[in-house]
């Protein structure tokens, strides 16, 4: 492993918008409509009071540099839980 790679894998549980299909809904369906609960397994690149930036893949170059792929910026308010793996 590269000495510059200092990231531990995490599982992020987060809320996502759950839109209806646009059809008619009963009052009971409206009352039971909830945000989707989603999961990502990834690495945290940066976090602050407003957001958590993650990546899910990376490339370690022979010169020691690293490229990062599949970036996601999660607003803090969407995150339900972060578990270190």
C-alpha positions as CSV (number, residue, x, y, z in Angstrom):
1,X,0.0,0.0,0.0
2,X,1.2,3.5,-0.7
3,X,2.2,5.6,2.3
4,X,0.1,8.5,1.0
5,X,-3.1,6.3,1.1
6,X,-4.4,7.2,4.5
7,X,-8.1,6.3,4.1
8,X,-10.2,3.7,5.9
9,X,-13.3,2.2,4.3
10,X,-16.7,3.3,5.7
11,X,-20.3,2.5,5.2
12,X,-22.5,5.6,4.9
13,X,-26.2,5.3,5.6
14,X,-28.1,8.2,4.0
15,X,-31.5,9.6,3.1
16,X,-32.4,10.2,-0.5
17,X,-35.4,11.9,-2.1
18,X,-38.1,9.4,-2.8
19,X,-40.4,10.9,-5.5
20,X,-43.7,9.3,-6.4
21,X,-44.3,8.1,-10.0
22,X,-46.5,11.1,-10.7
23,X,-49.8,9.2,-10.5
24,X,-52.7,9.8,-8.1
25,X,-52.0,9.0,-4.4
26,X,-54.4,8.2,-1.6
27,X,-54.1,10.1,1.7
28,X,-52.8,6.9,3.3
29,X,-50.1,6.6,0.6
30,X,-49.1,10.2,1.2
31,X,-48.9,9.7,5.0
32,X,-46.7,6.6,4.5
33,X,-44.4,8.1,1.9
34,X,-40.8,8.2,3.3
35,X,-37.4,9.2,2.1
36,X,-35.3,6.3,0.7
37,X,-32.6,4.9,3.0
38,X,-29.4,4.2,0.9
39,X,-26.0,2.8,1.7
40,X,-22.6,3.5,0.2
41,X,-19.3,1.7,0.9
42,X,-16.5,4.1,0.2
43,X,-13.6,6.2,1.6
44,X,-13.9,9.6,3.1
45,X,-11.6,12.1,1.4
46,X,-12.8,15.2,3.2
47,X,-15.4,16.2,5.8
48,X,-16.5,19.5,7.4
49,X,-19.6,20.9,9.1
50,X,-21.5,21.1,5.8
51,X,-20.5,18.0,3.7
52,X,-18.7,14.7,3.4
53,X,-16.8,14.0,0.2
54,X,-16.1,10.4,-0.6
55,X,-14.6,8.3,-3.3
56,X,-15.1,4.6,-4.1
57,X,-12.1,3.7,-6.3
58,X,-8.5,4.9,-6.7
59,X,-5.4,4.4,-8.8
60,X,-2.0,4.3,-7.1
61,X,0.7,5.4,-9.5
62,X,4.4,4.3,-9.4
63,X,5.5,7.9,-8.6
64,X,3.4,7.8,-5.5
65,X,0.5,10.0,-6.8
66,X,-3.1,8.9,-6.4
67,X,-6.1,9.4,-8.7
68,X,-9.6,9.1,-7.2
69,X,-12.9,7.9,-8.8
70,X,-16.6,7.8,-8.2
71,X,-16.7,11.0,-6.1
72,X,-19.8,11.8,-4.0
73,X,-20.5,15.0,-2.0
74,X,-23.1,14.2,0.7
75,X,-24.8,17.1,2.5
76,X,-24.4,16.5,6.2
77,X,-28.2,16.7,6.6
78,X,-28.7,13.6,4.4
79,X,-26.3,11.4,6.4
80,X,-28.0,9.1,8.9
81,X,-24.9,7.2,10.1
82,X,-21.2,6.6,9.2
83,X,-19.7,3.2,10.3
84,X,-15.9,2.6,10.0
85,X,-15.3,-0.9,8.4
